[in-house]
Amino acid sequence: MCYHENMQKTDKIENTRHTLAHLLAASVGEIYKFDKIKLTLGPAIENGFYYDIDFCGEKITDTDLKKIEDKMRKKLPKWTEWEHKEISKGEALEFFKNEYKAELINEIAERGEKITTYTCGGFTDLCRGGHLENPAKEIDPDSFKLDRVAGAYWRGNEKNKMLTRIYGLAFETKEELGSYLKQREEAEKRDHKKLGKELDLFTFSELVGAGLPLFTPKGTLVRDLLDNFVWELRKKAGYERVDIPHITKKELYEKSGHWEKFKDDLFKIDTREEHVFAMKPMNCPHHTQIYNRKQWSYKELPQRYAETTKVYRDEQTGELGGISRVRSITQDDAHVFCRLKDASSEMEKIYNIVKTFYGTFGFVLKPRLSLHDPKNMEKYLGTEEVWINSENSLRKIIEKSGEKAIEAVGEAAFYGPKIDFMAKDAIGREHQVATIQLDMNMPERFDLFCINEKGEQERIVMIHAAIMGSIERFLAVLIEHTAGCFPLWLSPVQVKVIPVRANHNEYAKQIFETLKENNIRAEFDDADLNLGTKVRDAKNNKIPYWIVVGDKEIETGKLTLESRDSGQMPTNKGEEGAETSKSYVSKEELLKKLLEEIKNKK
């Protein structure tokens, strides 16, 4: 599908969802009476649409959705065309007699924009447009369904009144809707919030605060293993570790440009000396100061700084979600300071690190090039010429890799364009993961340079390179991608040793100690429980392997190895080449197999 065709497909489904939001509002108004409720607004969203409604005291629940949905399908055949009108502020306020619409109308008028209404099937709403021309003909009545009822503050502000939000799902066909529902059902089973609790990886405390996860020993182990893997890859590429404080004077962010853009999203600290400090929301301005500690010769570049550290952002409570969106964010951050002529080769190294890291977990990656919006240059630091040069450099990296990027105009960070990597997980969902950003603006703001071959000051560039980006968010994605079944090298417990009865404990304990001596994370289960219960516990905790020790194992000196993914393994052959009913391996074979699998990160 070409880019233009893809855009048309996207526009059509967006218009479908927007149209259905109007149809939802019209149906609710007919059932609950327009004069007894207050309609506010209803946009298209990913996978569907919603409408926020003030039911003025009447309680609406999920059980009411069927009658609303039935009404939508009954009304749909009469929605055959739209009437579009431009009206004055006075006319709009007279027609839409509720405080929510009035607020929107006044804001539109203050911006000097046209106030427009759209009417279809006898229902009129305040709207900017973007609908299907003939909904009755273009919408498959089986391709949408109402999904759930939720509470939502007006305009997302918790100081405002709580409204009732009705969510709907919508796709082009009944089959696409069915596929999405199946995918979502599987996603619910894989929900990182549920699995994170079951596998004892992280917890939250009301006393600590929302969006501030606490990682258990098992969760911390997984985080550290992931971080160490990234560091192994970076170390090979010549990175060095640095360390910075968690707070800074606001002047640092004023100079970098972050204060003007993000001051309302920062946690601020007032000191006794009347200085204003901030909990750092990003690390790049600090790293510029490490580079700027001395004068550098071109022969000493690139300087590659890497650090895993927390940053803090004052996210709204309603936007937080498990560990996928938090207020304390652990970044595996890195910045390269180099000459412009070396930027491409440095970004190629980062590109290869990203592909190696995500390829290890079986993610399929697709690059997306996030560009500036030339019509809104006031949103960005630097000149358009600098932006165009930066973007062309990133394009060449992607082209050299043999891939083709999706180009997203207006999605760049305010200080530079970036390559965002989109990862498709095991159930087909896409997640934005790693990022590479080429920044020509921050070196300008902080006057970063090197001394070139001519003995002159030469402006350098800065490359931002996050592999996981946020360890919390990546871990959430990884838990759901693997359904909590981490590969052997990453599993908090790699092998569980299970004696069948108490008289098998001594030999089982020897096996357990042998595994530990070889740095294999093992667990010894000598609980006074039956074998089935112990094995079930190993499966529930998604432990990759377990060893059952009974009479036969003690007699032969060999072990039965069972796998979370494959059952008993490997299959041994009898004297005549026939498969035996059990699979026995020696201690030496066991260790070799496990250590090789861990080393190779299979």
C-alpha positions as CSV (number, residue, x, y, z in Angstrom):
1,M,0.0,0.0,0.0
2,C,1.5,3.4,-1.0
3,Y,1.7,6.3,1.5
4,H,-1.1,8.2,-0.2
5,E,-3.4,5.1,-0.1
6,N,-2.5,4.6,3.6
7,M,-3.4,8.2,4.4
8,Q,-6.8,7.8,2.7
9,K,-7.4,4.6,4.7
10,T,-6.5,6.4,7.9
11,D,-8.7,9.4,7.1
12,K,-11.6,7.1,6.3
13,I,-11.5,5.2,9.6
14,E,-11.0,8.5,11.5
15,N,-14.0,10.0,9.8
16,T,-16.0,6.8,10.5
17,R,-15.2,7.0,14.2
18,H,-15.9,10.7,14.4
19,T,-19.3,10.1,12.6
20,L,-20.2,7.3,15.1
21,A,-19.4,9.7,18.0
22,H,-22.1,12.0,16.7
23,L,-24.5,9.0,16.2
24,L,-23.8,8.0,19.8
25,A,-24.7,11.5,21.1
26,A,-27.9,11.6,19.0
27,S,-29.0,8.2,20.2
28,V,-28.3,9.0,23.9
29,G,-30.2,12.3,23.5
30,E,-33.2,10.5,22.0
31,I,-33.3,7.9,24.8
32,Y,-32.5,10.1,27.8
33,K,-34.1,13.3,26.3
34,F,-32.0,16.2,25.1
35,D,-33.5,18.6,27.6
36,K,-32.5,16.4,30.6
37,I,-28.8,15.8,29.7
38,K,-25.9,18.0,28.5
39,L,-23.8,16.9,25.6
40,T,-20.2,18.1,25.6
41,L,-17.8,16.6,23.0
42,G,-16.8,13.3,21.4
43,P,-13.7,12.7,19.3
44,A,-12.4,9.8,17.3
45,I,-9.7,7.9,19.2
46,E,-7.4,4.9,18.6
47,N,-9.7,1.9,17.8
48,G,-12.9,3.9,18.3
49,F,-14.6,6.9,19.7
50,Y,-16.2,8.3,22.9
51,Y,-18.6,11.0,23.9
52,D,-18.6,12.8,27.3
53,I,-22.1,13.5,28.7
54,D,-23.5,15.2,31.8
55,F,-26.5,13.0,32.7
56,C,-27.4,15.5,35.4
57,G,-27.7,13.0,38.2
58,E,-28.9,9.9,36.3
59,K,-26.5,7.0,36.7
60,I,-25.5,5.1,33.5
61,T,-23.7,1.7,33.6
62,D,-22.4,-0.8,31.1
63,T,-25.8,-2.6,31.2
64,D,-27.3,0.4,29.5
65,L,-25.0,0.2,26.5
66,K,-27.1,-2.4,24.5
67,K,-30.1,-0.2,24.3
68,I,-28.0,2.8,23.2
69,E,-26.2,0.6,20.6
70,D,-29.5,-0.7,19.3
71,K,-30.7,2.8,18.9
72,M,-27.6,3.7,17.0
73,R,-28.2,0.9,14.5
74,K,-31.8,1.8,14.2
75,K,-31.0,5.5,13.4
76,L,-28.0,4.7,11.1
77,P,-30.1,4.1,7.8
78,K,-31.5,7.6,8.1
79,W,-28.0,9.2,8.3
80,T,-27.5,9.8,4.6
81,E,-26.0,13.3,4.3
82,W,-24.5,16.2,6.2
83,E,-25.6,19.8,6.3
84,H,-22.8,22.2,7.2
85,K,-23.4,25.8,8.5
86,E,-21.2,28.6,9.8
87,I,-23.0,30.5,12.6
88,S,-22.2,33.5,14.8
89,K,-21.2,33.3,18.4
90,G,-24.6,34.5,19.5
91,E,-26.4,32.0,17.4
92,A,-24.3,29.2,18.7
93,L,-24.8,30.2,22.4
94,E,-28.6,30.5,21.7
95,F,-28.7,27.0,20.1
96,F,-26.4,25.1,22.4
97,K,-27.8,25.9,25.8
98,N,-25.3,24.3,28.1
99,E,-22.2,25.6,29.9
100,Y,-19.9,23.0,28.3
101,K,-20.7,24.0,24.7
102,A,-20.7,27.6,25.8
103,E,-17.1,27.3,27.0
104,L,-16.1,25.7,23.7
105,I,-17.9,28.4,21.7
106,N,-16.3,31.2,23.6
107,E,-12.8,29.7,23.1
108,I,-13.4,29.3,19.4
109,A,-14.6,32.9,19.1
110,E,-11.6,34.2,21.1
111,R,-9.2,32.4,18.7
112,G,-10.9,34.2,15.8
113,E,-12.0,30.9,14.3
114,K,-15.2,30.1,12.5
115,I,-18.0,28.5,14.5
116,T,-19.5,25.6,12.5
117,T,-22.2,23.1,13.0
118,Y,-22.9,19.8,11.3
119,T,-26.3,18.2,11.0
120,C,-27.1,14.6,10.0
121,G,-30.3,12.5,10.6
122,G,-31.9,15.5,12.3
123,F,-29.1,15.8,14.9
124,T,-27.0,19.0,15.0
125,D,-23.7,19.3,16.9
126,L,-20.9,21.8,17.3
127,C,-18.1,20.5,15.1
128,R,-15.1,21.3,12.8
129,G,-15.9,18.5,10.4
130,G,-14.3,15.2,9.3
131,H,-17.2,12.8,8.6
132,L,-18.2,10.1,6.2
133,E,-20.4,11.7,3.4
134,N,-23.1,9.0,3.6
135,P,-22.8,7.1,6.9
136,A,-25.8,4.9,6.1
137,K,-24.1,3.6,3.0
138,E,-20.5,3.6,4.2
139,I,-20.7,2.2,7.8
140,D,-21.2,-1.6,8.3
141,P,-23.6,-1.8,11.2
142,D,-21.7,-4.8,12.5
143,S,-18.3,-3.1,12.5
144,F,-18.9,-1.1,15.7
145,K,-20.0,-1.7,19.2
146,L,-20.3,0.3,22.4
147,D,-17.6,-0.8,24.8
148,R,-17.8,0.6,28.3
149,V,-18.8,3.5,30.6
150,A,-16.2,5.5,32.5
151,G,-15.9,8.7,34.5
152,A,-14.0,11.6,33.0
153,Y,-13.5,15.1,34.3
154,W,-14.6,17.9,31.9
155,R,-11.5,18.8,29.8
156,G,-9.4,16.4,31.8
157,N,-9.2,18.7,34.8
158,E,-9.9,17.1,38.1
159,K,-11.2,20.5,39.4
160,N,-14.1,20.2,37.0
161,K,-17.2,18.2,37.2
162,M,-17.1,14.4,36.6
163,L,-18.9,13.5,33.4
164,T,-20.0,10.1,32.0
165,R,-17.8,8.9,29.1
166,I,-19.2,6.3,26.8
167,Y,-16.6,4.5,24.8
168,G,-17.2,2.8,21.5
169,L,-15.1,0.6,19.2
170,A,-15.2,1.0,15.4
171,F,-13.4,-0.6,12.5
172,E,-14.1,-0.9,8.7
173,T,-15.4,-4.4,8.9
174,K,-17.0,-6.9,11.3
175,E,-14.0,-9.1,10.9
176,E,-11.6,-6.3,11.9
177,L,-13.7,-5.6,15.0
178,G,-13.7,-9.3,15.9
179,S,-9.9,-9.6,15.5
180,Y,-9.4,-6.6,17.7
181,L,-11.7,-8.0,20.4
182,K,-9.7,-11.3,20.3
183,Q,-6.4,-9.4,20.5
184,R,-7.7,-7.4,23.5
185,E,-8.9,-10.5,25.3
186,E,-5.3,-11.9,24.9
187,A,-3.9,-8.5,26.0
188,E,-6.0,-8.7,29.2
189,K,-4.4,-12.0,30.0
190,R,-1.0,-10.5,29.4
191,D,-1.6,-7.2,31.3
192,H,1.6,-6.2,32.9
193,K,-0.2,-4.9,36.0
194,K,-1.7,-8.3,36.6
195,L,1.4,-10.3,35.8
196,G,3.7,-7.9,37.6
197,K,1.8,-8.6,40.8
198,E,1.5,-12.4,40.2
199,L,5.2,-12.7,39.4
200,D,6.1,-10.4,42.3
201,L,8.1,-7.9,40.2
202,F,6.8,-4.5,41.5
203,T,4.3,-2.9,43.8
204,F,2.8,0.5,44.5
205,S,2.1,2.2,47.9
206,E,-0.4,4.9,48.6
207,L,2.0,6.3,51.1
208,V,4.7,6.7,48.4
209,G,2.4,8.0,45.8
210,A,0.8,7.2,42.4
211,G,3.2,6.7,39.5
212,L,6.1,5.9,41.8
213,P,6.7,2.1,41.5
214,L,8.6,0.1,44.0
215,F,10.6,-2.8,42.5
216,T,10.9,-6.1,44.4
217,P,14.1,-8.2,44.5
218,K,12.9,-10.1,41.5
219,G,11.8,-7.0,39.6
220,T,15.1,-5.3,40.4
221,L,17.0,-8.3,39.1
222,V,15.2,-8.2,35.8
223,R,15.8,-4.4,35.5
224,D,19.5,-4.8,36.2
225,L,19.9,-7.6,33.7
226,L,18.2,-5.5,31.0
227,D,20.4,-2.5,31.8
228,N,23.6,-4.6,31.9
229,F,22.7,-6.0,28.4
230,V,22.4,-2.5,27.0
231,W,25.6,-1.5,28.7
232,E,27.4,-4.5,27.2
233,L,26.3,-3.4,23.7
234,R,27.3,0.3,24.4
235,K,30.6,-0.6,25.9
236,K,31.6,-2.4,22.7
237,A,30.8,0.9,20.8
238,G,33.1,3.0,22.9
239,Y,30.7,4.5,25.5
240,E,31.9,5.6,29.0
241,R,29.8,5.9,32.1
242,V,29.0,9.2,33.8
243,D,26.8,10.2,36.7
244,I,24.8,13.3,37.4
245,P,22.7,14.6,40.3
246,H,18.9,14.3,40.4
247,I,18.3,18.1,40.8
248,T,19.5,21.2,39.1
249,K,19.1,25.0,39.2
250,K,16.4,26.2,36.9
251,E,18.9,28.2,35.0
252,L,20.3,25.0,33.3
253,Y,16.9,24.3,31.8
254,E,16.3,28.0,30.9
255,K,19.5,27.9,28.8
256,S,18.6,24.5,27.2
257,G,15.1,25.7,26.4
258,H,13.3,23.0,28.5
259,W,12.1,25.4,31.2
260,E,10.0,27.5,28.7
261,K,8.5,24.3,27.2
262,F,8.0,22.1,30.2
263,K,8.0,24.2,33.4
264,D,4.5,23.2,34.3
265,D,5.5,19.5,34.1
266,L,8.5,19.7,36.5
267,F,8.7,19.0,40.2
268,K,10.2,22.2,41.7
269,I,12.2,22.7,44.9
270,D,12.5,25.9,46.8
271,T,15.7,26.2,48.8
272,R,16.5,28.2,52.0
273,E,18.6,30.5,49.8
274,E,15.7,31.3,47.6
275,H,17.1,29.4,44.6
276,V,14.6,27.5,42.5
277,F,15.7,23.9,41.7
278,A,14.0,21.2,39.7
279,M,14.0,17.5,39.8
280,K,15.5,16.6,36.5
281,P,13.0,15.6,33.8
282,M,15.8,14.7,31.3
283,N,19.6,14.3,31.4
284,C,20.9,15.9,28.2
285,P,21.5,19.4,29.7
286,H,23.6,17.9,32.5
287,H,25.7,15.9,30.0
288,T,26.5,19.1,28.0
289,Q,28.1,20.4,31.2
290,I,30.3,17.3,31.5
291,Y,31.4,17.8,27.9
292,N,32.0,21.5,28.5
293,R,34.4,21.0,31.4
294,K,37.4,21.4,29.2
295,Q,38.5,22.3,25.6
296,W,38.5,19.3,23.3
297,S,40.6,18.6,20.3
298,Y,38.9,17.0,17.2
299,K,41.3,14.0,17.8
300,E,39.5,13.4,21.2
301,L,36.0,13.2,19.6
302,P,33.6,11.5,19.7
303,Q,32.9,11.7,23.4
304,R,30.2,9.1,24.3
305,Y,28.5,9.4,27.7
306,A,26.1,6.7,29.0
307,E,24.1,6.6,32.2
308,T,21.1,4.9,33.7
309,T,19.4,7.2,36.0
310,K,15.9,8.4,37.1
311,V,14.1,11.5,35.8
312,Y,10.9,12.9,37.2
313,R,7.8,14.4,35.5
314,D,4.6,15.6,37.1
315,E,2.2,13.5,35.1
316,Q,-1.5,13.9,35.8
317,T,-2.9,11.1,38.0
318,G,-5.5,10.1,35.4
319,E,-2.7,9.5,32.8
320,L,-0.7,7.1,34.9
321,G,-0.9,3.4,34.1
322,G,0.9,0.6,35.9
323,I,4.6,1.0,35.0
324,S,4.0,2.0,31.4
325,R,3.5,5.6,32.5
326,V,5.0,6.8,35.7
327,R,6.4,9.8,37.5
328,S,9.8,8.4,38.3
329,I,11.3,7.2,35.0
330,T,14.5,5.2,34.7
331,Q,16.3,6.1,31.5
332,D,19.1,4.2,29.9
333,D,20.3,7.4,28.5
334,A,23.3,8.2,26.3
335,H,24.7,11.2,24.5
336,V,27.3,11.4,21.8
337,F,29.3,14.7,21.2
338,C,30.9,14.6,17.8
339,R,31.7,16.5,14.6
340,L,28.9,16.7,12.1
341,K,30.9,14.6,9.6
342,D,31.0,11.8,12.2
343,A,27.3,11.9,13.1
344,S,26.2,9.3,10.5
345,S,28.7,6.7,11.6
346,E,27.8,7.2,15.3
347,M,24.1,6.9,14.6
348,E,24.7,3.7,12.6
349,K,26.3,2.3,15.7
350,I,23.3,3.2,17.8
351,Y,21.0,1.8,15.1
352,N,22.8,-1.6,15.2
353,I,22.6,-1.6,19.1
354,V,18.8,-1.1,18.8
355,K,18.3,-3.9,16.3
356,T,20.5,-6.3,18.3
357,F,18.7,-5.5,21.6
358,Y,15.1,-5.8,20.3
359,G,16.0,-8.7,18.0
360,T,17.0,-10.7,21.1
361,F,13.4,-10.6,22.3
362,G,11.8,-11.3,18.9
363,F,10.4,-7.8,18.3
364,V,9.9,-6.8,14.7
365,L,11.1,-3.2,14.3
366,K,9.9,-0.5,11.9
367,P,11.7,3.0,11.9
368,R,9.6,6.1,12.0
369,L,11.2,9.5,11.1
370,S,9.7,12.2,13.3
371,L,10.1,15.5,11.5
372,H,9.5,19.2,12.2
373,D,6.4,21.0,11.0
374,P,7.7,23.7,8.6
375,K,4.4,25.6,9.1
376,N,5.0,26.0,12.8
377,M,8.7,26.8,13.2
378,E,7.9,28.7,16.4
379,K,7.5,25.3,18.2
380,Y,11.2,24.4,17.6
381,L,14.7,25.6,18.5
382,G,17.0,26.6,15.7
383,T,16.6,27.5,12.0
384,E,14.7,25.6,9.3
385,E,18.0,25.0,7.5
386,V,19.5,23.2,10.5
387,W,16.4,21.1,10.8
388,I,16.4,20.1,7.1
389,N,20.1,19.1,7.4
390,S,19.5,17.1,10.5
391,E,16.5,15.3,9.0
392,N,18.4,14.4,5.8
393,S,21.2,12.8,7.9
394,L,18.7,10.6,9.6
395,R,17.1,9.6,6.3
396,K,20.4,8.4,5.0
397,I,20.9,6.2,8.0
398,I,17.6,4.5,7.4
399,E,18.2,4.1,3.7
400,K,21.7,2.6,4.3
401,S,20.0,0.0,6.5
402,G,17.9,-1.0,3.6
403,E,14.7,0.0,5.4
404,K,12.0,2.5,4.6
405,A,10.7,4.8,7.3
406,I,7.2,6.1,8.0
407,E,7.6,9.9,8.0
408,A,5.7,11.8,10.7
409,V,5.6,15.6,10.1
410,G,5.3,17.6,13.4
411,E,6.3,14.7,15.7
412,A,9.9,15.8,16.3
413,A,11.1,16.9,19.7
414,F,11.4,20.6,20.0
415,Y,15.2,20.5,19.8
416,G,15.7,18.0,17.0
417,P,14.3,15.3,14.6
418,K,14.5,11.7,15.6
419,I,14.2,8.1,14.5
420,D,11.5,6.4,16.6
421,F,11.5,2.6,16.4
422,M,8.1,1.0,16.4
423,A,8.1,-2.6,17.8
424,K,5.4,-5.1,17.0
425,D,4.8,-7.4,19.9
426,A,3.6,-11.1,20.0
427,I,-0.1,-10.2,19.6
428,G,0.4,-7.7,16.8
429,R,0.3,-4.4,18.8
430,E,2.8,-1.6,18.0
431,H,4.8,0.2,20.6
432,Q,7.1,3.2,20.3
433,V,10.4,2.0,21.9
434,A,13.9,3.2,21.1
435,T,14.9,6.7,19.9
436,I,17.8,8.3,18.1
437,Q,17.8,12.1,17.9
438,L,20.3,14.3,16.1
439,D,20.5,17.6,17.9
440,M,22.2,20.6,16.3
441,N,20.4,23.1,18.6
442,M,21.6,22.3,22.1
443,P,25.3,22.5,21.2
444,E,24.5,26.0,19.8
445,R,22.7,27.0,23.0
446,F,25.5,25.8,25.2
447,D,28.3,26.9,22.8
448,L,29.8,23.4,22.5
449,F,32.8,23.1,20.1
450,C,36.0,21.3,19.4
451,I,39.3,22.7,18.1
452,N,39.6,21.4,14.5
453,E,42.7,20.7,12.3
454,K,43.1,24.4,11.5
455,G,43.2,25.3,15.2
456,E,39.7,26.9,14.9
457,Q,36.6,26.4,17.0
458,E,34.2,24.1,15.2
459,R,30.6,23.7,16.3
460,I,29.8,20.1,17.2
461,V,26.6,18.1,17.2
462,M,24.9,16.0,19.9
463,I,23.2,12.7,19.5
464,H,20.6,11.5,22.0
465,A,20.4,7.7,22.1
466,A,17.9,5.9,24.3
467,I,17.7,2.1,23.8
468,M,15.0,1.1,26.2
469,G,14.1,4.7,26.8
470,S,12.3,4.1,30.0
471,I,13.1,0.8,31.7
472,E,9.7,0.9,33.4
473,R,7.8,1.2,30.1
474,F,10.0,-1.3,28.2
475,L,9.5,-3.8,31.0
476,A,5.7,-3.3,30.8
477,V,5.9,-4.0,27.0
478,L,8.2,-7.0,27.5
479,I,6.0,-8.6,30.2
480,E,3.0,-8.4,27.8
481,H,5.1,-9.5,24.8
482,T,6.3,-12.6,26.6
483,A,3.2,-13.1,28.7
484,G,5.6,-13.0,31.7
485,C,7.6,-16.0,30.3
486,F,11.0,-14.4,30.3
487,P,13.8,-16.1,28.4
488,L,16.2,-18.2,30.6
489,W,18.9,-15.5,30.9
490,L,16.4,-12.9,32.1
491,S,14.2,-15.0,34.4
492,P,14.5,-14.2,38.2
493,V,14.4,-17.9,38.9
494,Q,15.9,-20.0,36.1
495,V,15.6,-23.5,37.5
496,K,13.5,-25.0,40.3
497,V,14.6,-28.2,42.0
498,I,11.7,-30.3,43.2
499,P,12.3,-33.4,45.4
500,V,9.4,-35.9,45.1
501,R,9.4,-36.8,48.8
502,A,11.4,-35.9,51.9
503,N,13.8,-38.8,51.4
504,H,14.9,-37.2,48.1
505,N,15.7,-33.8,49.7
506,E,19.4,-34.5,50.3
507,Y,20.2,-35.4,46.7
508,A,18.0,-32.6,45.4
509,K,19.8,-30.1,47.7
510,Q,23.1,-31.2,46.1
511,I,21.8,-30.5,42.6
512,F,20.5,-27.1,43.9
513,E,24.0,-26.2,45.3
514,T,25.7,-27.3,42.1
515,L,23.5,-24.9,40.1
516,K,24.1,-22.0,42.4
517,E,27.9,-22.7,42.2
518,N,27.6,-22.2,38.5
519,N,25.8,-18.9,38.9
520,I,22.4,-20.3,37.8
521,R,19.6,-18.8,39.7
522,A,17.9,-21.8,41.3
523,E,15.1,-22.4,43.8
524,F,14.9,-25.4,46.1
525,D,11.3,-26.5,46.9
526,D,11.4,-28.8,49.9
527,A,7.9,-27.8,51.1
528,D,5.8,-30.6,52.5
529,L,3.4,-30.6,49.5
530,N,2.6,-33.2,46.8
531,L,4.6,-33.2,43.6
532,G,1.7,-31.9,41.5
533,T,1.3,-28.8,43.6
534,K,5.1,-28.0,43.4
535,V,5.1,-28.4,39.6
536,R,2.0,-26.3,39.3
537,D,3.7,-23.6,41.4
538,A,6.7,-23.6,39.0
539,K,4.4,-23.3,36.0
540,N,2.4,-20.5,37.6
541,N,5.6,-18.6,38.3
542,K,6.7,-19.1,34.7
543,I,10.0,-20.6,35.7
544,P,11.8,-21.8,32.5
545,Y,13.0,-25.2,33.8
546,W,12.4,-27.5,36.8
547,I,14.1,-30.7,37.8
548,V,12.1,-33.4,39.5
549,V,14.3,-35.6,41.8
550,G,13.0,-39.0,42.8
551,D,14.2,-42.6,43.2
552,K,15.2,-43.1,39.6
553,E,17.3,-39.9,39.5
554,I,19.2,-40.9,42.7
555,E,19.7,-44.5,41.4
556,T,21.1,-43.4,37.9
557,G,22.8,-40.2,38.9
558,K,21.0,-38.5,36.1
559,L,18.3,-35.8,36.1
560,T,14.9,-35.3,34.6
561,L,14.7,-31.8,33.1
562,E,11.3,-30.3,32.3
563,S,10.6,-27.1,30.4
564,R,8.0,-24.4,30.8
565,D,7.7,-24.3,27.0
566,S,8.5,-27.8,25.8
567,G,7.7,-30.4,28.5
568,Q,10.4,-33.0,29.2
569,M,13.6,-32.4,27.2
570,P,15.7,-33.3,25.5
571,T,14.1,-36.6,24.3
572,N,16.5,-39.5,24.9
573,K,16.6,-42.7,22.7
574,G,16.5,-46.2,24.1
575,E,18.9,-49.0,23.0
576,E,16.7,-49.7,19.9
577,G,16.4,-46.0,19.0
578,A,12.9,-45.8,20.5
579,E,11.9,-42.8,22.6
580,T,12.0,-43.5,26.4
581,S,9.1,-42.3,28.6
582,K,11.4,-40.0,30.5
583,S,14.3,-37.7,29.6
584,Y,17.5,-38.1,31.6
585,V,20.6,-35.9,31.4
586,S,23.8,-36.0,33.4
587,K,24.8,-33.0,35.6
588,E,27.4,-32.1,33.1
589,E,25.0,-32.1,30.2
590,L,22.5,-30.1,32.2
591,L,25.0,-27.4,33.1
592,K,26.3,-27.2,29.5
593,K,22.8,-26.8,28.1
594,L,21.7,-24.1,30.7
595,L,25.0,-22.1,30.5
596,E,25.0,-22.1,26.7
597,E,21.4,-20.9,26.6
598,I,22.1,-18.2,29.1
599,K,25.2,-17.0,27.3
600,N,23.6,-16.9,23.9
601,K,20.4,-15.2,25.3
602,K,18.2,-17.6,23.3
